[in-house]
Amino acid sequence: MAGLAVIMFIALFAFGGELMGWRDPDGQVQLALFMSFLFGIIAAYRARG
């Protein structure tokens, strides 16, 4: 399941603008995607421990 999440994150991060049609000249959407992925990792780590 983690592998699927990583693949989906990379696909959205790299090709999300083309696939979803958003415009991101300042990189704010990519920053939001990265931060949500990072916070998801932190939350999962804390839930296990």
MODELLER restraints for C-alpha pairs under 7 A, 6 or more apart:
rsr = mdl.restraints
at = mdl.atoms
rsr.add(forms.Gaussian(group=physical.xy_distance, feature=features.Distance(at['CA:13:A'], at['CA:30:A']), mean=5.92, stdev=0.5))
rsr.add(forms.Gaussian(group=physical.xy_distance, feature=features.Distance(at['CA:13:A'], at['CA:33:A']), mean=6.86, stdev=0.5))
rsr.add(forms.Gaussian(group=physical.xy_distance, feature=features.Distance(at['CA:17:A'], at['CA:23:A']), mean=6.22, stdev=0.5))
